[in-house]
Amino acid sequence: MAKAAGGHPRHLFEAMKEGGMIRSYLCLWYPGVDEGAASPSSPAAGPAAPPSRAAAVASLEGVDPAEPCYHAVFALGDAVCGYPGVLHGGLCAALMDEALGGMLFALKLGQAGRGAGPPRSIPRPVPMPGGAAYTVNLSVQYKDLVPANVVVVAAVRVDRDRSDADGRKVWLSASLTDVRGPVKGKTFATATGLFVHPRRSTMVRKAVSGVATAVKEAARGVLKSGG
């Protein structure tokens, strides 16, 4: 396992960047806007109000400015192929999972008021898990071959209709396109992901099991050493 200088395991995509598989990785987070808020052209916003991020997003065809969205931009290297010159299908799925997880993380930080930069409220909050959530289902539909050495964009949205009202299960959907984006660009793949926060009873049971295993291993070590 790749480890950082302090000896702790590193994130997979950090190692991929160092190995040249991914040249760069940029994340763009947009929390959505309140549809009833003052627009740049309204008197409340002032006569010289500059164009807002909401206005920019609203200008994109097919994008709802009231909904949060997340974009992960990957600049692929050449050591990513399963077939010569073509991105490995498993790595394509990893890109999608990384983008979906990034959206979940951004939502959790944003709704907790812990995002980077000035505080931004999410006008239509998404019910979120109270703790860590894990990928339990990832479905990828491959639409076209992804070349090596290109820039691709994964655009992620929340699937509110399928997500739980209590936030334990969150469904997200994504599309992987070329650099022109999800509306006008070529779509290479689409994906849906289900992220689940384990029930407390499950977490307690696993914690107890882990402690019991550690105690047994310590006891075996003492017996072997004759202590």
C-alpha positions as CSV (number, residue, x, y, z in Angstrom):
1,M,0.0,0.0,0.0
2,A,1.3,3.4,-0.9
3,K,2.1,5.5,2.2
4,A,2.7,9.2,2.8
5,A,5.8,10.5,4.5
6,G,4.3,9.9,8.0
7,G,3.7,6.3,7.2
8,H,-0.1,6.6,6.9
9,P,-1.9,5.1,3.8
10,R,-2.4,7.7,1.0
11,H,-5.5,8.3,-1.1
12,L,-5.5,6.3,-4.3
13,F,-5.7,9.4,-6.6
14,E,-2.7,11.0,-4.9
15,A,-0.6,7.9,-5.9
16,M,-2.1,8.0,-9.4
17,K,-1.1,11.7,-9.8
18,E,2.5,10.9,-8.8
19,G,2.6,7.9,-11.2
20,G,1.4,10.1,-14.1
21,M,-1.9,8.2,-14.6
22,I,-3.7,11.5,-13.8
23,R,-1.9,14.7,-14.5
24,S,-4.4,16.9,-12.6
25,Y,-7.7,16.7,-10.7
26,L,-9.9,19.7,-10.1
27,C,-13.2,19.8,-8.2
28,L,-15.9,22.4,-8.6
29,W,-18.7,22.6,-6.1
30,Y,-22.0,24.5,-6.6
31,P,-24.5,24.5,-3.7
32,G,-27.5,25.8,-5.6
33,V,-29.4,29.1,-5.0
34,D,-32.7,30.0,-3.5
35,E,-35.1,30.6,-6.3
36,G,-36.7,33.4,-4.3
37,A,-33.5,35.2,-3.6
38,A,-32.7,38.6,-5.2
39,S,-31.3,38.2,-8.7
40,P,-28.5,40.4,-10.0
41,S,-31.0,42.5,-12.0
42,S,-33.4,43.1,-9.1
43,P,-33.4,46.4,-7.1
44,A,-32.5,44.5,-3.9
45,A,-29.2,43.4,-5.5
46,G,-28.2,46.9,-6.4
47,P,-27.8,48.5,-9.9
48,A,-24.2,47.5,-10.3
49,A,-24.4,43.9,-9.0
50,P,-21.9,41.7,-10.9
51,P,-23.1,38.5,-12.5
52,S,-23.4,35.7,-9.9
53,R,-22.4,32.1,-10.0
54,A,-26.1,31.3,-10.0
55,A,-26.7,33.3,-13.1
56,A,-23.8,31.5,-14.8
57,V,-25.2,28.1,-13.9
58,A,-28.7,29.1,-14.9
59,S,-27.3,30.0,-18.4
60,L,-26.3,26.4,-18.9
61,E,-28.8,24.4,-20.8
62,G,-30.5,21.6,-18.8
63,V,-29.0,22.7,-15.4
64,D,-31.3,23.6,-12.5
65,P,-29.7,26.5,-10.6
66,A,-31.6,25.6,-7.5
67,E,-30.0,22.2,-7.2
68,P,-26.5,21.5,-5.9
69,C,-24.0,20.1,-8.4
70,Y,-20.5,18.9,-8.4
71,H,-17.9,18.6,-11.2
72,A,-14.7,16.6,-11.1
73,V,-12.3,17.4,-13.9
74,F,-9.6,14.8,-14.6
75,A,-6.7,15.3,-16.9
76,L,-5.7,11.7,-17.8
77,G,-2.2,10.6,-18.5
78,D,-1.1,7.8,-20.9
79,A,-0.6,5.0,-18.3
80,V,-4.4,4.4,-18.0
81,C,-5.1,2.0,-20.8
82,G,-6.8,-1.4,-20.8
83,Y,-6.6,-1.5,-24.6
84,P,-4.0,0.6,-26.4
85,G,-4.9,4.2,-26.3
86,V,-8.2,3.6,-24.4
87,L,-9.0,4.1,-20.8
88,H,-9.3,0.9,-18.7
89,G,-13.0,0.3,-17.9
90,G,-12.3,-0.3,-14.2
91,L,-10.4,3.0,-14.0
92,C,-13.4,4.7,-15.6
93,A,-15.6,3.3,-12.8
94,A,-13.1,4.5,-10.2
95,L,-13.3,8.0,-11.7
96,M,-17.1,7.9,-11.4
97,D,-17.0,6.6,-7.8
98,E,-14.5,9.3,-6.8
99,A,-16.7,12.0,-8.3
100,L,-19.9,10.6,-6.6
101,G,-18.1,10.4,-3.3
102,G,-16.8,14.0,-3.8
103,M,-20.3,15.2,-4.1
104,L,-21.4,13.4,-0.9
105,F,-18.4,14.9,1.0
106,A,-19.1,18.4,-0.4
107,L,-22.8,18.2,0.6
108,K,-21.9,17.1,4.1
109,L,-19.4,19.9,4.6
110,G,-21.6,22.5,2.9
111,Q,-24.7,21.7,5.0
112,A,-22.6,21.7,8.1
113,G,-21.3,25.2,7.3
114,R,-17.7,23.9,7.0
115,G,-17.0,24.4,3.3
116,A,-14.0,26.4,2.2
117,G,-14.5,30.1,1.5
118,P,-17.4,32.3,2.6
119,P,-20.4,30.4,4.1
120,R,-23.0,29.4,1.5
121,S,-26.3,28.0,2.5
122,I,-27.8,25.1,0.5
123,P,-31.4,26.3,-0.3
124,R,-32.7,22.8,-0.8
125,P,-30.9,20.7,1.8
126,V,-30.4,17.1,1.0
127,P,-31.0,14.6,3.9
128,M,-27.5,13.4,4.8
129,P,-26.1,10.5,6.9
130,G,-25.1,11.5,10.4
131,G,-21.6,9.9,10.0
132,A,-19.5,8.1,7.4
133,A,-21.4,6.7,4.4
134,Y,-20.0,4.0,2.1
135,T,-20.6,3.0,-1.5
136,V,-22.8,-0.1,-1.5
137,N,-23.9,0.0,-5.2
138,L,-22.2,1.5,-8.2
139,S,-23.7,1.0,-11.6
140,V,-21.8,2.3,-14.7
141,Q,-23.1,2.3,-18.2
142,Y,-20.4,2.7,-20.8
143,K,-21.4,4.8,-23.8
144,D,-18.2,5.3,-25.7
145,L,-14.4,4.7,-25.5
146,V,-12.4,7.2,-23.4
147,P,-9.1,8.0,-25.0
148,A,-5.9,8.4,-23.0
149,N,-4.3,11.8,-22.6
150,V,-7.6,13.8,-22.6
151,V,-9.5,15.9,-20.1
152,V,-12.8,14.5,-18.9
153,V,-15.5,16.0,-16.7
154,A,-17.7,14.0,-14.2
155,A,-20.9,16.0,-13.4
156,V,-22.8,14.8,-10.3
157,R,-26.4,15.4,-9.2
158,V,-28.5,14.2,-6.3
159,D,-31.3,11.8,-7.1
160,R,-33.9,13.0,-4.6
161,D,-36.6,10.7,-5.7
162,R,-34.6,7.6,-4.7
163,S,-32.9,8.9,-1.6
164,D,-34.2,8.3,1.9
165,A,-36.0,11.1,3.7
166,D,-34.0,10.4,6.9
167,G,-30.7,10.6,5.0
168,R,-29.4,7.1,5.7
169,K,-29.3,6.2,2.0
170,V,-28.3,8.8,-0.6
171,W,-28.5,8.1,-4.3
172,L,-26.4,10.1,-6.7
173,S,-26.0,10.1,-10.5
174,A,-23.2,11.2,-12.7
175,S,-22.1,11.5,-16.4
176,L,-18.6,11.4,-17.7
177,T,-18.0,13.6,-20.7
178,D,-15.3,15.3,-22.7
179,V,-14.2,18.8,-21.7
180,R,-17.2,20.5,-23.2
181,G,-19.3,19.2,-20.4
182,P,-22.5,17.2,-19.8
183,V,-24.8,19.2,-22.2
184,K,-22.8,19.7,-25.4
185,G,-20.0,17.3,-24.9
186,K,-19.6,13.6,-25.8
187,T,-20.8,11.3,-23.1
188,F,-18.4,8.5,-22.4
189,A,-20.3,6.9,-19.4
190,T,-23.1,7.5,-16.9
191,A,-23.4,6.1,-13.4
192,T,-25.6,5.8,-10.4
193,G,-24.3,5.3,-6.9
194,L,-25.9,4.4,-3.6
195,F,-24.2,5.6,-0.4
196,V,-25.4,4.2,2.9
197,H,-24.7,5.1,6.5
198,P,-24.5,1.9,8.6
199,R,-27.0,1.4,11.3
200,R,-25.7,2.0,14.8
201,S,-26.3,-1.6,15.8
202,T,-24.1,-2.7,12.9
203,M,-21.3,-0.3,13.8
204,V,-21.4,-1.4,17.5
205,R,-21.3,-5.1,16.5
206,K,-18.3,-4.5,14.2
207,A,-16.5,-2.4,16.8
208,V,-17.0,-5.1,19.5
209,S,-15.8,-7.8,17.0
210,G,-12.7,-5.8,16.2
211,V,-11.8,-5.4,19.9
212,A,-12.3,-9.1,20.5
213,T,-10.1,-10.0,17.6
214,A,-7.4,-7.6,18.8
215,V,-7.5,-9.1,22.3
216,K,-7.2,-12.6,20.9
217,E,-4.2,-11.7,18.8
218,A,-2.5,-10.0,21.8
219,A,-3.1,-13.1,23.9
220,R,-1.6,-15.3,21.2
221,G,1.5,-13.0,21.0
222,V,2.0,-13.3,24.8
223,L,1.7,-17.1,24.7
224,K,4.2,-17.4,21.9
225,S,6.7,-15.2,23.7
226,G,6.2,-17.2,26.8
227,G,5.3,-14.1,28.8
